[in-house]
Amino acid sequence: MSQTGNPGGNQRPRTRPAGSERALSESYDTALLDLDGVVYAGGKAIAHAVESLATARSGGMHLAYVTNNALRTPDAVAGHLTELGIPTGPSDVITSAQAVARLVSEQVPVGARVLVVGGEGLRVALRERGLEPVESADDDPVAVVQGYGGPELAWGRFAEACYAIARGVPWFASNTDLTIPSGRGIAPGNGAAVEVVRIATGAEPQVAGKPLPPMHRETILRTGAERALVVGDRLDTDIEGAFNGGVDSLLVLTGVTDGAQLLAARPEHRPTYVDADLRGMLTGQPEVAPVDEGFACGGWVAAARGDALVIEGEGEALDGLRALCAVAWTAAGDGVCALDGGKALARLGL
Ligand SMILES: [Mg+2]
């Protein structure tokens, strides 16, 4: 276990998953948990999430939920989690709406009018920072803030943003996730909506959400975390956000990331730990050890042979994946691994 973030950009890239003798829930004081693909999917709790979070919490770990979705208020998110069997108060939920509201408030006077293109979560977050949400470019806003507005957001809202931005009003975005999962498939996210305004105006927004520093700063300010562990399913938001914030991270495989993507991860996308699901918070993590031909973990030895990764042995598939990560990341250095991991992953059933 080590703090392996890279805020200064001068540390060596991570070359293998870390081991930990103690349970992660005991080694870190606060878990900064992503929601979709980690705690729930399609609105329903992911297997083992409810029990694992209850156990971590009863052991003294502080749990906070960190979402790039600016539509829902912390109250609404906390209510949803509590309904799923994860008792949560609104102060344990941090949204990109809160992070962008703070960013706006640092650049405009108290009480300033801010044009909102988005949902209730943004309006509540702006009021919390003493700003006045307005709906029209003709209301003389001093800033424009854009966040996910849900499927009902009217096209005319983008026009209001464009009118204000064309007058020189600074533009902020809660996050730039291009897509958002829905119960029926992949839907356009706030990043896609931001592109509409960017194309029409040629302007560039200031962005708050994961993986950027304003979001991480918001989570640390609100949780008071001293040893934070980011827990997420996406390499380019959760894990990169942890890297940028200089804190450790646990990637769980219950969401959008598969083994092949993990092996091909760039340095800022390499998590400190990898586990199947949130039960990984409650256990130690096995060591990945260099051996003559490559790296060993559990009953597996992984190596590079020709232009491919190979794996031999037996045991937990996840240990094999950890050993493969070590070979791939070592070979990649500060780039992306070009070795083919397809057969090795198939051997592990991943
Ligand atoms: Mg996620």
Boltz pocket constraint, residues with backbone or C-beta under 6 A from the ligand:
constraints:
  - pocket:
      binder: B
      contacts: [[A, 34], [A, 35], [A, 36], [A, 37], [A, 38], [A, 232], [A, 233], [A, 234], [A, 255]]
      max_distance: 6.0
